[in-house]
């Protein structure tokens, strides 16, 4: 468990932060990260895509609201609430087969179910 938490601590350094509203995150996946993340509104309508870098990091400038994120070819989704005036920073762990863990990118990494 300590190795996992230290790994998330290292991942937090790969999250790019920006001013404004949206999502800044790093994906943990088995193998190479996908080239993009699909972004949908709360009703599962596609809003767009966010390009994912080789290190698994991505940013998406979004208006405040509720969004679903999913990886291409993966049925799991993550609901993210983008508040007014803030950028949500996190690590998303897709390495587990059934669930996705969300780790805040600030402070000590405490994984939570997404």
ZAMI-685770 format. One record per atom (N, C-alpha, C): y, z, x; residue number from 1. Coordinates in pm, whole numbers, always signed. Atoms other than C-alpha are relative to their C-alpha. Example, Ala and Ser with C-alpha at 12.3 -4.5 7.8 and 13.67 -1.06 7.14 Angstrom:
ZAMI-685770
- Y  Z  X  i
- -119  +0  +89  1 .
- -450  +780  +1230  1 .
- +120  +0  +90  1 .
- -119  -6  -82  2 .
- -106  +714  +1367  2 .
- +109  +73  -77  2 .
This chain:
ZAMI-685770
- Y  Z  X  i
- -119  +0  +82  1 .
- +0  +0  +0  1 .
- +125  +0  +86  1 .
- -117  -4  -88  2 .
- +240  +77  +286  2 .
- +27  -138  +58  2 .
- -19  +135  -54  3 .
- +181  -269  +436  3 .
- +62  -92  -103  3 .
- -55  +82  +107  4 .
- +255  -429  +100  4 .
- +149  +28  -18  4 .
- -141  -36  +18  5 .
- +582  -237  +60  5 .
- +84  -45  +118  5 .
- -74  +48  -117  6 .
- +687  -318  +416  6 .
- +15  -151  -4  6 .
- -10  +146  +16  7 .
- +610  -684  +345  7 .
- +111  -38  -96  7 .
- -109  +27  +95  8 .
- +841  -675  +42  8 .
- +135  +30  +64  8 .
- -125  -35  -68  9 .
- +1107  -507  +256  9 .
- +45  -116  +88  9 .
- -31  +118  -82  10 .
- +1089  -803  +496  10 .
- +44  -117  -87  10 .
- -35  +109  +91  11 .
- +1099  -1049  +204  11 .
- +142  +14  -53  11 .
- -134  -22  +53  12 .
- +1420  -891  +78  12 .
- +107  -61  +91  12 .
- -94  +60  -93  13 .
- +1593  -1023  +391  13 .
- +13  -150  -15  13 .
- -3  +145  +21  14 .
- +1517  -1380  +279  14 .
- +68  -39  -130  14 .
- -67  +30  +127  15 .
- +1700  -1352  -54  15 .
- +146  -32  +29  15 .
- -138  +43  -22  16 .
- +2025  -1549  -42  16 .
- +87  +51  -115  16 .
- -88  -52  +104  17 .
- +2307  -1378  -230  17 .
- +123  -89  -12  17 .
- -120  +79  +24  18 .
- +2608  -1550  -385  18 .
- +85  +69  -104  18 .
- -93  -54  +99  19 .
- +2911  -1463  -592  19 .
- -18  -77  -130  19 .
- +14  +65  +130  20 .
- +2888  -1536  -963  20 .
- -126  +46  -70  20 .
- +117  -39  +77  21 .
- +2611  -1518  -1220  21 .
- -117  -94  +28  21 .
- +120  +80  -22  22 .
- +2255  -1636  -1174  22 .
- -110  +81  +62  22 .
- +119  -61  -60  23 .
- +1935  -1564  -986  23 .
- -10  -42  +146  23 .
- +31  +25  -141  24 .
- +1868  -1535  -612  24 .
- -132  +69  +27  24 .
- +133  -59  -12  25 .
- +1503  -1482  -527  25 .
- -80  -61  +112  25 .
- +100  +51  -92  26 .
- +1213  -1527  -290  26 .
- -134  +6  -70  26 .
- +134  +6  +59  27 .
- +867  -1635  -408  27 .
- -104  +37  +104  27 .
- +119  -26  -79  28 .
- +551  -1489  -263  28 .
- -115  -68  -72  28 .
- +110  +75  +58  29 .
- +266  -1733  -329  29 .
- -109  -16  +105  29 .
- +107  +34  -93  30 .
- -70  -1814  -178  30 .
- +20  -144  +44  30 .
- -24  +135  -50  31 .
- -27  -2118  +44  31 .
- +148  -32  +6  31 .
- -139  +46  -9  32 .
- +289  -2324  +62  32 .
- +71  +22  -134  32 .
- -73  -17  +127  33 .
- +561  -2247  -195  33 .
- +22  -135  -68  33 .
- -28  +125  +70  34 .
- +629  -2506  -466  34 .
- +138  -52  +40  34 .
- -130  +58  -37  35 .
- +922  -2742  -418  35 .
- +111  +40  -98  35 .
- -102  -41  +99  36 .
- +1097  -2611  -732  36 .
- -56  +106  -95  36 .
- +32  -94  +106  37 .
- +1101  -2345  -1004  37 .
- +58  -57  -129  37 .
- -48  +47  +129  38 .
- +1131  -2445  -1371  38 .
- +75  +114  -69  38 .
- -82  -100  +70  39 .
- +1406  -2261  -1561  39 .
- +11  -42  -146  39 .
- -6  +26  +144  40 .
- +1388  -2236  -1941  40 .
- +88  +105  -66  40 .
- -76  -100  +75  41 .
- +1609  -2065  -2197  41 .
- -97  +93  -73  41 .
- +84  -97  +69  42 .
- +1477  -1780  -2414  42 .
- -96  -62  -100  42 .
- +86  +69  +97  43 .
- +1325  -2033  -2660  43 .
- -95  -97  +69  43 .
- +91  +84  -80  44 .
- +1122  -2203  -2380  44 .
- +41  -148  +4  44 .
- -50  +136  -20  45 .
- +1344  -2513  -2367  45 .
- +48  -13  +144  45 .
- -36  +20  -140  46 .
- +1386  -2652  -2017  46 .
- +151  -7  +16  46 .
- -142  +1  -32  47 .
- +1732  -2582  -1875  47 .
- +22  -78  +129  47 .
- -12  +69  -126  48 .
- +1670  -2719  -1528  48 .
- -104  +46  +100  48 .
- +86  -38  -110  49 .
- +1503  -2672  -1193  49 .
- +85  +58  +112  49 .
- -65  -52  -120  50 .
- +1591  -2475  -883  50 .
- -89  -36  +119  50 .
- +76  +37  -119  51 .
- +1485  -2613  -545  51 .
- -41  +125  +77  51 .
- +54  -111  -77  52 .
- +1268  -2377  -338  52 .
- -10  -43  +146  52 .
- +5  +30  -142  53 .
- +1306  -2368  +40  53 .
- -138  +26  +59  53 .
- +129  -19  -69  54 .
- +1021  -2362  +291  54 .
- -39  +147  +12  54 .
- +27  -143  -9  55 .
- +1056  -1984  +314  55 .
- -24  +63  -138  55 .
- +23  -51  +135  56 .
- +1012  -1951  -65  56 .
- +125  +47  -71  56 .
- -124  -48  +60  57 .
- +1377  -1865  -133  57 .
- +64  -108  -88  57 .
- -74  +93  +85  58 .
- +1581  -2020  -413  58 .
- +116  +73  -65  58 .
- -112  -53  +77  59 .
- +1909  -1971  -599  59 .
- +21  -91  -121  59 .
- -31  +74  +122  60 .
- +2003  -2075  -951  60 .
- +125  +60  -60  60 .
- -122  -46  +64  61 .
- +2358  -2046  -1079  61 .
- -15  -23  -151  61 .
- +23  +5  +144  62 .
- +2322  -1963  -1448  62 .
- +104  +84  -74  62 .
- -87  -80  +85  63 .
- +2546  -1840  -1728  63 .
- -76  +125  -43  63 .
- +69  -120  +49  64 .
- +2473  -1490  -1856  64 .
- -92  -34  -119  64 .
- +96  +24  +108  65 .
- +2170  -1484  -2086  65 .
- -141  +31  +46  65 .
- +141  -22  -28  66 .
- +1792  -1463  -2099  66 .
- -66  -131  +39  66 .
- +66  +120  -51  67 .
- +1584  -1711  -1902  67 .
- -146  +32  +33  67 .
- +138  -7  -44  68 .
- +1218  -1777  -1829  68 .
- -12  -84  +126  68 .
- +29  +74  -121  69 .
- +1106  -1882  -1485  69 .
- -150  -24  +7  69 .
- +142  +26  -22  70 .
- +775  -2050  -1410  70 .
- -15  -99  +114  70 .
- +31  +93  -108  71 .
- +614  -2237  -1126  71 .
- -72  -121  -59  71 .
- +72  +118  +49  72 .
- +487  -2594  -1173  72 .
- -150  +25  +4  72 .
- +145  -16  +5  73 .
- +123  -2586  -1282  73 .
- -49  +142  -20  73 .
- +37  -140  +21  74 .
- +128  -2211  -1355  74 .
- +44  +39  -140  74 .
- -34  -34  +138  75 .
- +116  -2080  -1712  75 .
- +79  +131  -11  75 .
- -72  -127  +7  76 .
- +270  -1741  -1624  76 .
- +150  -22  +4  76 .
- -146  +8  +0  77 .
- +639  -1692  -1698  77 .
- +58  +138  +26  77 .
- -72  -122  -27  78 .
- +891  -1431  -1596  78 .
- +129  -4  -80  78 .
- -125  -9  +75  79 .
- +1169  -1324  -1832  79 .
- +103  +71  +88  79 .
- -109  -54  -81  80 .
- +1497  -1260  -1648  80 .
- +125  +6  -86  80 .
- -128  -16  +71  81 .
- +1815  -1125  -1806  81 .
- +111  -7  +104  81 .
- -114  +15  -90  82 .
- +2124  -1249  -1622  82 .
- +121  +64  -67  82 .
- -114  -68  +63  83 .
- +2407  -1006  -1696  83 .
- +133  -70  +33  83 .
- -133  +56  -21  84 .
- +2775  -1095  -1713  84 .
- +55  +45  +136  84 .
- -65  -31  -127  85 .
- +2936  -1113  -1368  85 .
- -91  +42  +112  85 .
- +90  -44  -106  86 .
- +2623  -1046  -1161  86 .
- -101  -107  +36  86 .
- +109  +81  -49  87 .
- +2367  -1227  -952  87 .
- -121  +92  +12  87 .
- +123  -79  -7  88 .
- +2013  -1090  -996  88 .
- -73  -39  +128  88 .
- +70  +23  -126  89 .
- +1842  -1055  -656  89 .
- -139  +61  -9  89 .
- +136  -54  +12  90 .
- +1461  -1017  -643  90 .
- -100  -79  +82  90 .
- +117  +65  -57  91 .
- +1127  -1102  -487  91 .
- -100  -12  -113  91 .
- +100  +24  +104  92 .
- +871  -1257  -724  92 .
- -134  -25  +66  92 .
- +131  +9  -63  93 .
- +507  -1208  -625  93 .
- -99  -66  -95  93 .
- +96  +77  +78  94 .
- +275  -1475  -767  94 .
- -137  -1  +65  94 .
- +128  +2  -71  95 .
- -15  -1391  -534  95 .
- -114  +59  -82  95 .
- +104  -58  +85  96 .
- -202  -1190  -798  96 .
- -35  -100  -110  96 .
- +38  +106  +95  97 .
- -403  -1407  -1040  97 .
- +44  +22  -144  97 .
- -26  -25  +142  98 .
- -311  -1237  -1369  98 .
- +143  +43  -30  98 .
- -132  -54  +27  99 .
- +34  -1081  -1331  99 .
- +99  -47  +106  99 .
- -106  +30  -96  100 .
- +363  -1137  -1158  100 .
- +77  +130  +24  100 .
- -78  -118  -33  101 .
- +540  -854  -976  101 .
- +142  -40  +33  101 .
- -141  +23  -28  102 .
- +918  -835  -959  102 .
- +50  +118  +82  102 .
- -48  -103  -91  103 .
- +1078  -643  -672  103 .
- +150  -19  +18  103 .
- -144  +16  -21  104 .
- +1454  -577  -665  104 .
- +31  -24  +147  104 .
- -32  +35  -138  105 .
- +1615  -719  -352  105 .
- +96  +98  +64  105 .
- -87  -102  -58  106 .
- +1835  -414  -298  106 .
- -73  +133  -6  106 .
- +64  -131  -3  107 .
- +1711  -72  -196  107 .
- -146  -9  +36  107 .
- +140  -6  -36  108 .
- +1354  +36  -141  108 .
- -83  -84  -96  108 .
- +76  +88  +89  109 .
- +1102  -215  -278  109 .
- -99  +78  -87  109 .
- +92  -60  +96  110 .
- +936  -73  -588  110 .
- -41  -109  -98  110 .
- +45  +109  +89  111 .
- +731  -350  -755  111 .
- -12  +45  -144  111 .
- +17  -23  +142  112 .
- +733  -373  -1131  112 .
- -56  -124  -64  112 .
- +55  +115  +70  113 .
- +556  -599  -1377  113 .
- +114  -85  -54  113 .
- -102  +93  +50  114 .
- +757  -906  -1468  114 .
- -36  -44  -140  114 .
